[in-house]
Amino acid sequence: MPFSMNFFFEVLIGGLLSGVMYSLVALGFVLIYKASGVFNFAQGAMVYFAALTFAGIVDAGAPLWLAFILAFLAMVVLGVLTERIVLRPLVNQPQITLFMATIGLAFFIEGVAQISWGASTRRIDLGIQDEPIAWLMDNYNLNVSTFDLVAALIAGMLVGLLALFFQKTKVGRALRAVADDHQAAMSIGIPLQHIWAIIWTVAGFVALVAGMLWGARNGAQFALTYVALKALPVLILGGFTSIPGAIVGGLIIGSTEKLAEVFFGPYVGGGIENWFPYVLALLFLLVRPEGLFGEKHIDRV
């Protein structure tokens, strides 16, 4: 196809907006990994559970604001129970043990979600129209979705607020202290279990917002659990402990996968969007394994 700058910018902007949504999912991984050193494989299941719970409550006749509050309370309960039942008994266990526990937790959460609300796809309507922005279309001939822009703004605001929360509040500083050194944090009186309960609650809130936005785009369905897998390349590029890294990594993955699919996909039969982020992450691991914003670890032997 002939190259068009307008079309290029349409694809690029669409990819960047999707990237912000990926950043929101990746943020859930970062929060838990920063506070406890646990790679939470169940984050995708939490997004699915949150979306299905929200959609189920709305379908039962509740207004959006009430459904949001009730779904958030459900995520708080889920987060606290996870910390109490799964994480706390495994303190000081090898990382592989914690990782395997979150894999089992993922299947459990998926099962609870389907038992509670059924396995069928549920539609989520947030009242945001998925149509081109008239101003951009009239003035610049750019086809950019209103829903994608609003969703990206919501995700970006949440990521920014959480970054400020970590940097400026007393609880946020305690969370960073726990992330740096559990034993040192406990020695100065920081209650480790309370901090972990807070961080799982915040991760549950992030999963709820991500589930609502992705569910409004694709429906509240089991496929949402795979959205979390797209966050893995984001984490590899940005670093597992960096909130800014989650943002930058998401923008890189979102933009490059869309550009690769549109401009290179036709030459290889399409489908590049599904695997290109993982190839990019693999190549990045060879150059900078700790990610753009991750800290280098030097082991003395």
Residue frames as qw, qx, qy, qz and C-alpha x, y, z in Angstrom:
[[0.000, 0.889, 0.457, 0.000, 0.00, 0.00, 0.00],
 [0.340, 0.636, -0.076, 0.689, 1.27, 3.58, -0.62],
 [0.428, -0.247, -0.531, 0.689, 2.71, 5.22, 2.47],
 [0.159, -0.765, -0.298, -0.549, 0.46, 7.82, 4.08],
 [0.181, 0.259, -0.536, 0.783, 1.57, 10.01, 6.99],
 [0.561, -0.293, 0.083, -0.769, -2.02, 10.37, 8.18],
 [0.911, -0.115, -0.338, -0.208, -2.49, 6.61, 8.27],
 [0.596, 0.210, -0.583, 0.511, 0.89, 6.18, 9.99],
 [0.082, -0.289, 0.436, -0.848, -0.12, 8.61, 12.74],
 [0.758, -0.238, -0.119, -0.595, -3.51, 6.92, 13.11],
 [0.881, -0.023, -0.465, 0.084, -1.81, 3.57, 13.72],
 [0.413, 0.261, -0.523, 0.698, 0.82, 5.12, 16.01],
 [0.332, -0.337, 0.263, -0.841, -1.73, 6.99, 18.14],
 [0.864, -0.195, -0.217, -0.411, -3.95, 3.91, 18.38],
 [0.791, 0.083, -0.524, 0.304, -0.94, 1.87, 19.47],
 [0.165, 0.313, -0.473, 0.807, 0.09, 4.43, 22.09],
 [0.579, -0.322, 0.103, -0.742, -3.43, 4.52, 23.53],
 [0.928, -0.110, -0.332, -0.130, -3.48, 0.71, 23.71],
 [0.583, 0.275, -0.543, 0.539, -0.05, 0.89, 25.33],
 [0.225, -0.406, 0.384, -0.798, -1.41, 2.98, 28.18],
 [0.856, -0.217, -0.049, -0.467, -3.98, 0.24, 28.77],
 [0.854, 0.124, -0.454, 0.221, -1.19, -2.35, 28.83],
 [0.212, 0.424, -0.502, 0.723, 0.63, -0.18, 31.35],
 [0.583, -0.403, 0.183, -0.681, -2.39, -0.31, 33.62],
 [0.967, -0.104, -0.191, -0.129, -2.36, -4.11, 33.63],
 [0.687, 0.305, -0.446, 0.486, 1.42, -4.19, 34.10],
 [0.142, -0.596, 0.341, -0.713, 1.05, -1.84, 37.06],
 [0.853, -0.385, 0.024, -0.352, -0.71, -4.57, 39.03],
 [0.917, 0.086, -0.250, 0.297, 2.33, -6.80, 38.61],
 [0.363, 0.526, -0.327, 0.696, 4.71, -3.99, 39.58],
 [0.452, -0.630, 0.172, -0.607, 2.84, -3.09, 42.77],
 [0.935, -0.327, 0.037, -0.132, 2.90, -6.62, 44.18],
 [0.852, 0.236, -0.199, 0.422, 6.44, -7.34, 43.01],
 [0.155, 0.662, -0.287, 0.675, 7.74, -4.11, 44.58],
 [0.533, -0.586, 0.255, -0.554, 6.18, -4.82, 47.96],
 [0.859, -0.295, 0.365, -0.204, 6.66, -8.55, 48.32],
 [0.076, -0.522, 0.792, 0.308, 9.01, -9.75, 45.59],
 [0.549, 0.221, 0.801, -0.088, 6.23, -12.02, 44.28],
 [0.166, 0.125, -0.580, -0.787, 5.53, -12.28, 40.57],
 [0.502, 0.234, 0.596, -0.581, 1.75, -12.49, 40.72],
 [0.028, 0.019, 0.848, 0.529, 0.76, -14.79, 37.87],
 [0.055, 0.560, 0.816, -0.132, -2.86, -14.43, 39.04],
 [0.031, 0.405, 0.061, -0.912, -3.08, -10.76, 38.00],
 [0.248, 0.005, -0.631, -0.735, -4.83, -11.68, 34.76],
 [0.307, -0.408, -0.859, -0.031, -7.35, -13.78, 36.67],
 [0.134, -0.498, -0.466, 0.719, -7.95, -10.82, 38.99],
 [0.155, 0.224, -0.278, -0.921, -8.71, -8.61, 35.97],
 [0.337, -0.177, -0.803, -0.459, -11.15, -11.24, 34.69],
 [0.282, -0.458, -0.780, 0.319, -12.80, -11.66, 38.10],
 [0.036, -0.419, -0.239, 0.875, -13.16, -7.90, 38.52],
 [0.240, 0.107, -0.459, -0.849, -14.67, -7.38, 35.05],
 [0.370, -0.268, -0.846, -0.276, -17.09, -10.28, 35.43],
 [0.228, -0.461, -0.678, 0.524, -18.14, -9.15, 38.91],
 [0.074, 0.342, 0.030, -0.936, -18.75, -5.58, 37.75],
 [0.331, 0.014, -0.611, -0.719, -20.72, -6.74, 34.69],
 [0.332, -0.319, -0.888, -0.001, -22.73, -9.24, 36.74],
 [0.104, -0.464, -0.535, 0.698, -23.74, -6.59, 39.29],
 [0.202, 0.271, -0.199, -0.920, -24.75, -4.17, 36.51],
 [0.354, -0.096, -0.788, -0.494, -26.77, -6.91, 34.80],
 [0.246, -0.397, -0.833, 0.295, -28.56, -7.47, 38.12],
 [0.061, -0.838, -0.471, -0.269, -29.91, -3.92, 37.86],
 [0.477, -0.668, -0.139, 0.554, -27.41, -1.86, 39.87],
 [0.300, 0.952, -0.051, -0.024, -26.28, 1.55, 38.57],
 [0.715, 0.499, -0.315, 0.376, -22.66, 1.90, 37.43],
 [0.039, -0.684, 0.460, -0.565, -21.50, 3.75, 40.56],
 [0.766, -0.389, 0.349, -0.374, -22.95, 1.13, 42.91],
 [0.976, 0.199, -0.055, 0.066, -21.58, -1.72, 40.79],
 [0.465, 0.639, -0.416, 0.450, -18.14, -0.10, 40.97],
 [0.346, -0.603, 0.488, -0.528, -18.28, 0.18, 44.77],
 [0.911, -0.180, 0.263, -0.263, -19.51, -3.40, 45.24],
 [0.888, 0.382, -0.172, 0.190, -16.97, -4.79, 42.78],
 [0.213, 0.692, -0.483, 0.492, -14.22, -2.86, 44.56],
 [0.612, -0.482, 0.449, -0.437, -15.30, -4.32, 47.90],
 [0.991, 0.081, 0.079, -0.064, -15.17, -7.77, 46.32],
 [0.674, 0.558, -0.320, 0.363, -11.62, -7.07, 45.13],
 [0.187, -0.681, 0.494, -0.507, -10.64, -5.85, 48.62],
 [0.855, -0.271, 0.338, -0.284, -11.91, -9.10, 50.12],
 [0.934, 0.330, -0.071, 0.119, -10.10, -11.08, 47.44],
 [0.391, 0.697, -0.412, 0.438, -6.85, -9.19, 48.04],
 [0.406, -0.600, 0.502, -0.473, -6.96, -9.50, 51.83],
 [0.943, -0.107, 0.252, -0.187, -7.83, -13.22, 51.70],
 [0.814, 0.493, -0.219, 0.215, -5.03, -13.81, 49.21],
 [0.135, 0.694, -0.514, 0.486, -2.52, -12.12, 51.51],
 [0.598, -0.453, 0.478, -0.457, -3.78, -13.96, 54.60],
 [0.938, 0.007, 0.295, -0.182, -4.28, -17.44, 53.14],
 [0.867, 0.447, -0.007, 0.218, -1.69, -17.65, 50.36],
 [0.400, 0.736, -0.304, 0.454, 1.11, -15.14, 50.90],
 [0.390, -0.737, 0.383, -0.399, 1.52, -14.93, 54.67],
 [0.917, -0.278, 0.284, -0.037, 2.08, -18.68, 55.28],
 [0.869, 0.336, 0.090, 0.351, 4.75, -18.67, 52.56],
 [0.044, -0.967, 0.242, -0.068, 6.87, -15.84, 53.93],
 [0.268, -0.697, 0.659, 0.092, 10.62, -16.54, 53.50],
 [0.838, 0.145, 0.523, 0.058, 9.93, -19.44, 51.16],
 [0.407, -0.130, 0.554, 0.714, 11.82, -19.71, 47.83],
 [0.291, 0.388, -0.138, -0.864, 10.58, -17.46, 45.03],
 [0.301, 0.042, -0.824, -0.478, 9.60, -20.45, 42.90],
 [0.092, -0.353, -0.887, 0.284, 7.26, -21.59, 45.68],
 [0.164, 0.530, 0.310, -0.772, 5.51, -18.23, 45.74],
 [0.273, 0.314, -0.504, -0.757, 5.30, -18.16, 41.95],
 [0.235, -0.123, -0.938, -0.223, 3.72, -21.63, 41.83],
 [0.018, 0.450, 0.721, -0.527, 1.27, -20.53, 44.53],
 [0.265, 0.488, 0.022, -0.831, 0.10, -17.63, 42.36],
 [0.276, 0.118, -0.775, -0.556, -0.37, -20.01, 39.41],
 [0.163, -0.331, -0.923, 0.109, -2.69, -22.14, 41.54],
 [0.069, 0.505, 0.423, -0.749, -4.38, -18.96, 42.76],
 [0.232, 0.273, -0.400, -0.844, -5.03, -17.91, 39.16],
 [0.313, -0.143, -0.869, -0.354, -6.96, -21.10, 38.38],
 [0.144, -0.432, -0.780, 0.429, -8.87, -20.80, 41.65],
 [0.122, 0.450, 0.155, -0.871, -9.93, -17.20, 40.97],
 [0.295, 0.129, -0.610, -0.724, -11.00, -18.07, 37.43],
 [0.279, -0.268, -0.919, -0.079, -13.13, -20.91, 38.78],
 [0.059, -0.483, -0.597, 0.638, -14.73, -18.73, 41.46],
 [0.184, 0.336, -0.155, -0.911, -15.54, -16.07, 38.86],
 [0.361, 0.007, -0.730, -0.580, -17.26, -18.56, 36.54],
 [0.244, -0.354, -0.883, 0.186, -19.12, -20.29, 39.37],
 [0.022, -0.471, -0.431, 0.769, -20.36, -16.93, 40.65],
 [0.305, 0.580, -0.011, -0.756, -21.31, -15.24, 37.37],
 [0.833, 0.445, 0.321, -0.071, -21.21, -17.93, 34.67],
 [0.594, -0.231, 0.474, 0.607, -18.71, -18.45, 31.87],
 [0.444, 0.691, 0.476, 0.315, -20.57, -16.56, 29.13],
 [0.344, 0.163, 0.046, 0.923, -19.32, -13.23, 27.82],
 [0.087, -0.801, -0.516, 0.290, -20.95, -10.21, 29.45],
 [0.336, 0.649, 0.188, 0.657, -21.14, -6.79, 27.86],
 [0.368, -0.555, -0.318, 0.675, -19.91, -3.75, 29.79],
 [0.219, 0.737, 0.331, 0.547, -21.29, -0.35, 28.77],
 [0.427, -0.383, -0.307, 0.759, -19.53, 2.57, 30.48],
 [0.177, 0.891, 0.342, -0.242, -21.37, 5.16, 28.39],
 [0.172, -0.647, 0.418, 0.614, -18.27, 6.01, 26.32],
 [0.761, 0.588, 0.104, -0.254, -18.92, 6.03, 22.59],
 [0.625, -0.234, 0.569, 0.480, -16.51, 4.07, 20.39],
 [0.524, 0.775, 0.325, 0.140, -16.51, 6.50, 17.48],
 [0.584, 0.297, 0.004, 0.756, -13.94, 8.77, 15.80],
 [0.228, -0.616, -0.259, 0.708, -13.11, 12.08, 17.48],
 [0.423, 0.812, 0.392, 0.092, -14.84, 14.61, 15.24],
 [0.079, -0.950, 0.178, 0.245, -12.28, 17.40, 15.84],
 [0.427, -0.456, 0.674, 0.394, -9.34, 15.27, 14.76],
 [0.550, 0.363, 0.711, 0.246, -11.26, 13.86, 11.81],
 [0.298, 0.906, 0.301, -0.017, -12.40, 17.30, 10.57],
 [0.054, -0.953, 0.249, 0.164, -9.10, 19.16, 11.05],
 [0.170, -0.628, 0.735, 0.192, -6.43, 16.51, 10.54],
 [0.802, 0.239, -0.393, -0.381, -8.29, 13.60, 8.91],
 [0.138, 0.318, -0.892, 0.290, -7.15, 11.30, 11.74],
 [0.751, -0.303, -0.413, -0.416, -9.42, 8.42, 12.77],
 [0.188, 0.222, -0.770, 0.568, -8.85, 8.15, 16.54],
 [0.468, -0.484, -0.719, -0.174, -11.43, 6.45, 18.73],
 [0.332, -0.670, 0.128, -0.651, -13.08, 8.47, 21.50],
 [0.899, -0.415, -0.069, -0.121, -13.22, 5.36, 23.69],
 [0.836, 0.119, -0.211, 0.493, -9.51, 4.65, 23.25],
 [0.205, 0.559, -0.202, 0.777, -8.62, 8.24, 24.19],
 [0.557, -0.614, 0.086, -0.553, -10.88, 8.35, 27.26],
 [0.959, -0.249, -0.124, 0.050, -9.74, 4.91, 28.43],
 [0.694, 0.274, -0.237, 0.622, -6.09, 5.93, 28.00],
 [0.068, -0.632, 0.184, -0.750, -6.70, 9.15, 29.96],
 [0.779, -0.525, 0.015, -0.342, -8.33, 7.20, 32.82],
 [0.947, -0.063, -0.142, 0.282, -5.50, 4.67, 32.85],
 [0.489, 0.465, -0.209, 0.708, -2.86, 7.40, 32.67],
 [0.321, -0.681, 0.144, -0.642, -4.43, 9.36, 35.54],
 [0.897, -0.421, -0.020, -0.133, -4.56, 6.25, 37.71],
 [0.850, 0.132, -0.169, 0.481, -0.94, 5.40, 36.99],
 [0.221, 0.588, -0.185, 0.755, 0.08, 8.99, 37.77],
 [0.562, -0.648, 0.078, -0.507, -1.88, 9.06, 41.03],
 [0.955, -0.272, -0.069, 0.092, -0.31, 5.81, 42.16],
 [0.660, 0.347, -0.203, 0.634, 3.15, 7.14, 41.33],
 [0.106, -0.644, 0.194, -0.732, 2.45, 10.20, 43.50],
 [0.815, -0.500, -0.040, -0.292, 1.04, 7.94, 46.22],
 [0.920, -0.044, -0.173, 0.350, 4.28, 5.97, 46.32],
 [0.505, 0.387, -0.167, 0.754, 6.47, 9.09, 46.35],
 [0.073, -0.519, 0.103, -0.845, 4.61, 11.56, 48.56],
 [0.704, -0.521, -0.094, -0.474, 2.56, 9.72, 51.20],
 [0.381, -0.557, 0.678, -0.291, 3.64, 8.07, 54.44],
 [0.878, 0.059, 0.442, -0.175, 2.08, 4.77, 53.43],
 [0.753, 0.647, -0.118, 0.026, 3.78, 5.00, 50.05],
 [0.119, 0.748, -0.610, 0.232, 7.17, 5.52, 51.67],
 [0.633, -0.319, 0.652, -0.269, 6.50, 2.53, 53.93],
 [0.907, 0.350, 0.204, -0.118, 5.68, 0.47, 50.85],
 [0.556, 0.735, -0.361, 0.144, 8.96, 1.48, 49.23],
 [0.241, -0.637, 0.675, -0.284, 10.82, 0.64, 52.44],
 [0.827, -0.052, 0.518, -0.211, 9.27, -2.82, 52.49],
 [0.822, 0.569, -0.021, -0.020, 10.19, -3.26, 48.83],
 [0.270, 0.784, -0.524, 0.196, 13.83, -2.35, 49.51],
 [0.297, 0.253, -0.850, 0.353, 14.35, -4.58, 52.56],
 [0.651, -0.482, -0.483, -0.332, 11.70, -6.55, 54.46],
 [0.694, -0.324, -0.477, 0.430, 13.83, -7.14, 57.54],
 [0.268, 0.050, -0.160, 0.949, 14.98, -3.53, 57.81],
 [0.341, -0.410, -0.284, -0.797, 11.39, -2.30, 57.42],
 [0.718, -0.483, -0.491, -0.101, 10.21, -4.60, 60.22],
 [0.608, -0.152, -0.406, 0.665, 13.08, -3.47, 62.46],
 [0.053, 0.072, -0.116, 0.989, 11.82, 0.14, 62.39],
 [0.273, 0.286, 0.654, -0.645, 8.25, -0.85, 63.18],
 [0.474, 0.231, -0.369, -0.766, 6.62, -1.08, 59.75],
 [0.688, 0.028, 0.647, -0.328, 3.91, -3.80, 59.96],
 [0.052, -0.248, 0.806, 0.534, 4.75, -6.06, 57.05],
 [0.170, 0.375, 0.910, 0.056, 1.41, -7.88, 56.93],
 [0.189, 0.765, 0.382, -0.483, -0.56, -4.63, 56.90],
 [0.069, 0.612, -0.417, -0.669, 1.55, -3.27, 54.09],
 [0.078, -0.037, 0.915, 0.395, 1.04, -6.41, 52.03],
 [0.199, 0.576, 0.770, -0.186, -2.72, -6.27, 52.64],
 [0.162, 0.771, 0.069, -0.612, -2.75, -2.65, 51.43],
 [0.024, 0.464, -0.638, -0.614, -0.74, -3.45, 48.32],
 [0.130, 0.202, 0.945, 0.223, -2.97, -6.39, 47.36],
 [0.195, 0.715, 0.556, -0.378, -6.00, -4.13, 47.86],
 [0.129, 0.719, -0.222, -0.646, -4.48, -1.48, 45.59],
 [0.055, -0.210, 0.854, 0.472, -3.61, -4.17, 43.04],
 [0.208, 0.455, 0.864, -0.062, -7.23, -5.33, 43.22],
 [0.202, 0.787, 0.233, -0.535, -8.40, -1.76, 42.52],
 [0.058, 0.552, -0.561, -0.614, -6.06, -1.54, 39.54],
 [0.142, 0.075, 0.955, 0.251, -7.38, -4.89, 38.29],
 [0.255, 0.637, 0.658, -0.310, -10.95, -3.57, 38.60],
 [0.214, 0.769, -0.087, -0.596, -10.26, -0.45, 36.54],
 [0.006, 0.381, -0.786, -0.487, -8.34, -2.50, 33.96],
 [0.216, 0.253, 0.943, 0.028, -11.14, -5.09, 33.85],
 [0.299, 0.720, 0.436, -0.449, -13.79, -2.40, 33.32],
 [0.198, 0.720, -0.315, -0.586, -11.88, -0.71, 30.50],
 [0.019, 0.265, -0.890, -0.370, -10.79, -3.88, 28.70],
 [0.254, 0.352, 0.886, -0.160, -14.21, -5.42, 29.35],
 [0.346, 0.718, 0.233, -0.557, -15.92, -2.41, 27.79],
 [0.225, 0.597, -0.558, -0.531, -13.74, -2.85, 24.71],
 [0.301, 0.238, -0.889, -0.251, -13.78, -6.65, 24.34],
 [0.783, -0.329, -0.323, -0.417, -16.51, -7.84, 26.72],
 [0.450, -0.546, 0.622, -0.334, -16.08, -9.44, 30.16],
 [0.950, 0.191, -0.185, -0.161, -14.84, -12.83, 29.03],
 [0.892, -0.346, 0.162, 0.242, -12.18, -15.41, 29.82],
 [0.688, 0.509, 0.040, 0.515, -9.90, -13.94, 27.13],
 [0.139, -0.935, 0.133, -0.299, -9.20, -11.06, 29.54],
 [0.803, -0.519, 0.237, 0.170, -6.87, -13.39, 31.43],
 [0.792, 0.220, 0.233, 0.520, -4.60, -13.34, 28.37],
 [0.146, 0.935, 0.011, 0.324, -4.39, -9.55, 28.42],
 [0.566, -0.777, 0.269, 0.057, -2.11, -9.95, 31.42],
 [0.849, -0.018, 0.326, 0.415, 0.28, -11.99, 29.30],
 [0.457, 0.735, 0.138, 0.483, 0.73, -8.95, 27.06],
 [0.306, -0.933, 0.131, -0.137, 1.91, -7.12, 30.18],
 [0.870, -0.311, 0.189, 0.332, 4.95, -9.42, 30.43],
 [0.623, 0.393, 0.144, 0.661, 6.87, -7.76, 27.57],
 [0.100, -0.888, -0.058, -0.444, 5.92, -4.41, 29.12],
 [0.695, -0.706, 0.132, 0.028, 7.51, -5.48, 32.40],
 [0.849, -0.020, 0.189, 0.493, 10.62, -6.80, 30.68],
 [0.414, 0.611, 0.126, 0.662, 11.16, -3.53, 28.85],
 [0.197, -0.830, 0.004, -0.522, 10.29, -1.21, 31.73],
 [0.183, 0.316, -0.748, 0.555, 11.57, -3.19, 34.70],
 [0.483, -0.400, -0.776, -0.073, 9.63, -5.24, 37.24],
 [0.393, -0.514, -0.520, 0.558, 9.91, -2.66, 40.04],
 [0.138, -0.173, 0.079, 0.972, 9.34, 0.62, 38.21],
 [0.327, 0.680, 0.555, -0.349, 6.03, 2.44, 37.81],
 [0.246, 0.748, -0.254, -0.561, 7.49, 4.84, 35.20],
 [0.104, -0.296, 0.881, 0.355, 8.92, 1.74, 33.53],
 [0.361, 0.398, 0.837, -0.104, 5.43, 0.25, 33.24],
 [0.342, 0.798, 0.188, -0.458, 4.29, 3.41, 31.45],
 [0.136, 0.683, -0.545, -0.467, 7.22, 3.62, 29.03],
 [0.227, -0.120, 0.951, 0.174, 7.19, -0.13, 28.40],
 [0.430, 0.533, 0.687, -0.244, 3.48, -0.06, 27.66],
 [0.341, 0.810, -0.052, -0.474, 3.87, 2.79, 25.16],
 [0.009, 0.527, -0.758, -0.383, 6.72, 0.99, 23.40],
 [0.287, 0.097, 0.952, 0.047, 4.87, -2.33, 23.19],
 [0.415, 0.640, 0.532, -0.368, 1.55, -0.78, 22.18],
 [0.316, 0.791, -0.197, -0.485, 3.00, 1.36, 19.40],
 [0.003, -0.478, 0.811, 0.339, 5.46, -1.17, 17.96],
 [0.380, 0.167, 0.910, -0.027, 2.97, -4.06, 17.84],
 [0.468, 0.714, 0.385, -0.351, 0.42, -1.96, 15.93],
 [0.239, 0.778, -0.397, -0.425, 3.00, -0.59, 13.50],
 [0.177, -0.311, 0.909, 0.213, 4.47, -4.05, 12.94],
 [0.470, 0.359, 0.791, -0.158, 1.03, -5.57, 12.32],
 [0.450, 0.790, 0.220, -0.353, -0.04, -2.91, 9.82],
 [0.285, 0.829, -0.388, -0.284, 3.18, -2.35, 7.90],
 [0.044, 0.464, -0.879, -0.103, 4.93, -5.74, 8.12],
 [0.607, 0.063, 0.695, -0.379, 2.02, -8.11, 8.80],
 [0.761, 0.524, 0.036, -0.381, 0.87, -8.35, 5.16],
 [0.412, 0.639, -0.642, -0.100, 4.30, -9.68, 4.15],
 [0.047, 0.256, -0.938, 0.227, 4.21, -12.59, 6.62],
 [0.360, -0.317, -0.834, -0.273, 0.53, -13.47, 6.49],
 [0.432, -0.636, -0.071, -0.635, -0.62, -11.30, 9.41],
 [0.838, -0.457, -0.298, 0.007, -0.84, -12.12, 13.09],
 [0.514, 0.380, -0.379, 0.669, 2.40, -10.29, 13.92],
 [0.321, -0.634, 0.137, -0.690, 0.61, -8.36, 16.66],
 [0.886, -0.400, -0.110, -0.207, 0.24, -11.54, 18.74],
 [0.917, -0.179, -0.054, 0.352, 3.91, -12.47, 18.90],
 [0.448, 0.672, -0.117, 0.578, 5.95, -9.38, 18.02],
 [0.355, -0.826, 0.212, -0.383, 5.97, -7.98, 21.62],
 [0.890, -0.398, 0.217, 0.051, 7.51, -11.21, 22.93],
 [0.804, 0.335, 0.051, 0.488, 10.22, -11.23, 20.26],
 [0.126, 0.812, -0.127, 0.556, 10.99, -7.59, 21.07],
 [0.625, -0.708, 0.225, -0.239, 11.17, -8.43, 24.78],
 [0.955, -0.094, 0.131, 0.248, 13.46, -11.39, 24.06],
 [0.596, 0.548, -0.036, 0.586, 15.84, -9.19, 22.07],
 [0.181, -0.836, 0.153, -0.495, 15.72, -6.58, 24.83],
 [0.850, -0.514, 0.117, -0.016, 16.66, -9.18, 27.44],
 [0.867, 0.172, 0.017, 0.467, 19.89, -9.80, 25.55],
 [0.322, 0.617, -0.073, 0.714, 20.83, -6.12, 25.81],
 [0.140, -0.389, 0.419, -0.808, 19.44, -4.97, 29.16],
 [0.415, -0.243, -0.876, -0.017, 17.96, -7.82, 31.24],
 [0.156, -0.358, -0.625, 0.676, 16.94, -5.54, 34.14],
 [0.154, 0.807, 0.561, 0.102, 14.78, -3.31, 31.91],
 [0.277, 0.689, 0.065, 0.667, 15.01, 0.39, 31.14],
 [0.290, -0.724, 0.181, -0.599, 14.25, 1.50, 34.70],
 [0.917, -0.348, -0.193, 0.009, 15.26, -1.61, 36.63],
 [0.299, -0.830, 0.469, -0.033, 18.23, -1.74, 38.97],
 [0.653, 0.427, -0.624, 0.043, 21.26, -3.80, 38.06],
 [0.832, -0.507, 0.172, -0.149, 21.90, -6.66, 40.47],
 [0.420, 0.610, -0.649, 0.173, 25.48, -7.64, 41.16],
 [0.917, -0.383, -0.033, -0.103, 25.97, -10.90, 43.03],
 [0.008, 0.748, -0.649, 0.142, 29.29, -11.24, 44.81],
 [0.983, -0.039, -0.165, -0.065, 30.75, -14.74, 44.83]]
